[in-house]
């Protein structure tokens, strides 16, 4: 939402529990936490009329606090000033109240709306903030570029990144408290031709994996999945493109099979769902804690079941298959477009066809599709392999 010429003062909003939450060319919507008195409504209407028609909507206290922090985060302050293309006094701007309040309101609103990611994109004139929910991006706010520069500087400061570096990509993380819960915010900052882009992934907050029945699988597919879950050993793969819900499916499976009498370990980048009683390991390539390195060490921890967040390279593929060969049940995700393509992909990563044939028990290939009435649901194909020969035949299809 862009700033309008007429605004309600911060003291008025705080006193009356009201704030402007949206506007267009002909109308403005005022949110309220408590039903406003007739006198207050009339004052607001006199203020905005005849330019804008005034509408009202009840909002929660948390949403009100977020909106208020966002609207008035820059009151009485200046944005970062550019001189010869260089931003000045960035550390001071990152520590100042406007940047602190605006970033807090952006993250809090993202959590409130159930966003998985927040995108902050800056060009020469404006900053656009969008949040991703159910796989789609929605605009949260648009503002002047200087305020975006201050917010990105604040993000870098919290993530222990180099505030003065604007030419290289940087990754980091920081912790954020909201609503009595702790969140892990993963940060990626990339320089563009007109300004920097920051993406924040929201993790934690004691998010629990949904039950398998809630994901959208058919009854027949649930029977197939549970058949795979009951395997004593081998490799079971969730396949699909980025954002297809593979991690959620695997977390739901692990949650369902978790019992006190078995030892389950997950290796993820990052851990997205907290599962009580399961040892969950975060990959950190910066300190050499890669998927492959953790998998090498993990057998000493006497696991019964392993979950590998993503098979993304030759080493991880080899270690996941080797672990499955030693009598363990291994769940993993991989970027392939179908059940048939998955054995071939493992072979392309350097795993011999006879090994793939020996360990691969089945593949859950899935996508997320729009639901009638909003939201997204899983559309899946599941294949349980009847024999090693069936798998090996798929490993060599490319040469046919």
N, C-alpha and C positions, 0 to 999 in steps of 0.2 A: 504494500500500500504506500503510495507516494504521499508526502506531506501536503496538506491543504493550506490555503491562505488563512482561513479562519480555524483556530484550534481552541479547544477547551483547556483552560489553565490546569496545571498539575494540582494545585491546591483544591480547585473545584472538583476535579475528578476523584481525588483521594477522599475528600469530605463526603461526597455523594455516592461513591462506588460506581462511577460511570466513566466511560471512555468511548471515543470514536473507534469502531472496529472495522469499518469498510466504507467506501464511498465510490460513486461514479459521477458522471456529468450532471445528473439530475437529482440524485438523492444521497443521503448520508445515513449510515446505521450506527446508532449509539447503543452500546451494550451496558447493561446494569446488573449489579449483584442483588440489589433490593429494589422492589417496585418503587419508582420515583413518585414523589408527590406531584399533584397537578401544577403547582406553582413552578416547580423545577422544570417540568416538561414545557410549560409555556415560555419560560426564560430561554430554554435551548432553541425552541422553534422560532422565537423572535430573533435570536442571534443568527441562525442560518438562513431563514427565509428572507427574501423570495428566491435566493440563488439555489437553495437545496431543499428538497423535501426531506423531513426527518422521520426515520423509522426506528423502532426499538426492538431489542432482543435480549432476553435474559441470558447471562453467562455465569460461569462458576467463579469462585474467588481466585483459584489458581490461574485461570485464563485471564482474569482482570489484572492480576499482578504482573503477568508476562506482558500484556499489552501496554500497561502503564510504563513499565521499565523500558520497553522499546520506543514508545512515542516520545519520551522525555529524556532519553539517555544523552542527547547532545545539547541540552539546554544551556545557553550561556557559554559555549565552548567553541573552539575552532578545530576544523579537521586538519589533517596533516597537510603541510604546504610543500609543494614541489619546487625545487630550484635546479634548473639545468637537468631535469629528468631524475634528480636524486631526492628521495624523501628525507625530511629533516626531523630531528628529535623524535625518532621512532620509539625509543625506549620509554621516554616520558609519556608519549601518546598511548603506548600499550598499557601503562600503569594508571592512566587517568580514569576517573569515574565514568566518562561517557563510553569509552571502549569496554570497560568492565561490565557496565550495566547492559549495553547493547548485546554483547556476546552472551551474557547470562540469559537475557530474554530470548535470544535466538535458540540457544540450546534447550532452555526450559520449554519453549513453545514446540520445539521438535519432539521432545519427550512427551509432552501433553497430547500431541497429535498422533503419537505412535509411529514416528518416522524412524527409518533404519539409517538414513544418511541425510546430511545437510550439505548443500553445495553453495559456496560463496564465490561468485565470479565477478571480477572487477575489470572494467574497461576504462577508457580515458575520461568518460563522463559519469558513469553510474556504477553502482554495485547491485547485483541481483542475488537475492538469497532464495533458494528453493529447497524443499524437503522431499524426500522420496518415501512414499508409502504404497504398499501393495505393488511395488515395481514401477510406479509412475512418479514423475516429478511434478510438484505443485509450487507455484510462486508464493513465497512467504512475505517478502517485501522488496521494494526497490528504493534506493537512496543515492545520495551523491557519493562519488568515488572515494573522496577523502575519508568518509566514515568507514567505508569498507577497508581502506588501507590500515586504519587504526585497529579494526577488529582482527585483520589478518596478523598484524604485529602482536596483538594480544594473544592470539592462538599460538604463535611462535614462542612467545615468552613462556606460556604455560607448558609448552611441549619441550622446552629446553632446546629449541632450534635457534639458528643464527638469524637474528632479526634483520641484520644488515645485508643478508644474502638474498638477492632477487634474480639470480641467473641460473641457479641449480634447483633440482627437485629435492625436497626434504620430507622425511617421514618422522612421526613421533606420536606421543600419546600423553594424556593427562587424565586425572580423576575429577569427577564432577558429582556433587551431592545435590539431590533434588527430591522433595517429597519424602524425606527420611530414608532414601535409598542411594547407594553408591553406583555410579556409572563409569565405565571405562570409555573414554573418547579417543578413538584412533584418528590420527591426522595425516593427511597427504596434502602437500603444498607444491604446486607446479606453476612455473612462470609461463605466461602466454605472451602474445605479441603486444597486447594492450594493457596487461596487468596480471597480477597473480590470481590463481584459482586455488581455493582450499576446499577440501572435502572432509567432513567429520563423520565418522561412523560411530553410531551410538550402541554401546554394548553394556551388558550387565543389568543392574537394577533388579537382580533376582528373577530374570525372565525365565519362565518354565516352558519347556517344549510342549506343544499341544499333543493330544492323543492322536493315534494314527487315524481313528475314525473321523477326526475333525479336518483332515487334510484334503479330502475329496476323492480318495481312492474308492473304486467300486467294491462291492462285497466279495466278488471273485478275486479281485486284486489283493484285498486284505488277506484272503486265505493264502494266496501265493507268497505274500511278504512274510506271513507267519510261518509258512513252510520253510522259507529260507532262514528265518531267525532261529529255527530249531536245529539247523545243521550243527554238527559237532565241530567241524573245522572247515577251512577253505576261505575263499575271498568272495564277498558280496559287494557289488558296486552300485552306487547311485550315480546315474549319468544324466547330463543335460548341460545347457549353456549357463553362463553366469546369471544369477537371479532366478533360477528355475526352482528353488526350494530344496535343493539337495541336502544342505546342512540341516534344515528343519526336519526332513524325513529321517535322516540318520539319528538326529537327537531324539526324535520320537521313538525310534526303534530301540535305542540304548536305554531310554527311560523305561520302556515296557519290559525289557529283559533283565533289568537291573535287580539283583537279589543279594542278600547278605552273604550267601554261600559261594559267590563267584567274584573274581577280581577283574574289574573293567577299567581300562585306561584309554583315554582319548588324547590324540595329538592334533592340535588345531591351530589355525592362523586366521583370525584369533578365536578364542573361546566365545561363542555367542549365547549358548544356553547353559545355565547352571544345573547340574544334575547331582543331587545329593547322594553321597556314597560312592561317587565315581572320581577317580584321580584324573583331572583334566590338565593337560600340559600345553602352555602357550608356546608356539614357535617364536623364536627371536633370532633372525638371521644375523643381526648386528653383532651378537656375541657368539655366533657359531652354533646356535641351537636350532638347527634345521630339522625338517621332517626326517631325513635320512639319518642324521646323527642321533636324534632321540630314539628312533626305531632300533638303532644298533644297540643302545643301552637298555632298552625297555624290557628285554627278555629276562634280565636279571631281577626284574621286579615281579616275576612270577605271575603274569597276567593269564586270564582265561580267554578274555575277549579284548580285541583292540579296535579302535576306530581312528582311521587316518583321515584328517579333514580334507585333504586333496592330494591326489597323485598327479604331480605336475612335472616331474623330471625322471630321468633314467634311474637315478639312485633310489628315489622314493619308491618307484615301481618295483625295482629289484628287491628292496627290503620288505615291502608289503607282501610280495609273493613268497619270499623266503620265509617270512614269519608264518604265513598260511600253510606252507609246506611242513612246518615243524609241529603241526597239530593244533594250531590256534585258529579261532574264528575271527576273521578280520573284515571289518566294514570300511569302505572308503568311497570317496567321490572322485569323479573324473569328468573332464569336459569332452563329451562326445555327443553326437546327435541321435544315436539309436542304440538298441541292444546289440545289433549285429556288428556295429562299428567298434564296440568296446574291446573285444579280444584283439582286433587288428591294431588298435591304438596302443595297447600294452606291448604288443610285438614290436611296433615301431619305436617304442621307448627302450628296446633292447632286451626284453624278457623273451627267452626262447619259447616257441609255440608249445613244446611239450610241457613246459612249466605252467604256462597259461592254462593249458588243457587240464593239468593236474589240480590246479587250485580254484579256478573260477567256477562258482556254483550257480550264480545268477546275476542278472542286471535289472535294476529299476530305472528305466529311462523316462524322464518326466519333463513337463513344461508347466508354467503357470498361465492360466487363461482367465479372461474376464467372466465374472458371475453376473447373472441377471440381478439387477438391483444393487450392484456395486461389490467391490472386493474381488479377490482372485481365488482360484481353486486349482488343484492339480489335475492335469490330464496326463495319464501315464500308459506306458507299455511295459510289461514285466515278462522276462523270459527266464525260466529255470532250465538249465542245461542238463540233458539226460545222460550224457556221456562225455568222456574226454575227446573222443573222435569228433563230436559235434562242435566243440569249441575249437579244436585244431583246424577244422575245415574253414572256419571263419577267419582264422589267423592268416590264411594263405589266399583268401579271396582276391586280394589285390593283384596277385600274379596271374589270375585266371583271365 
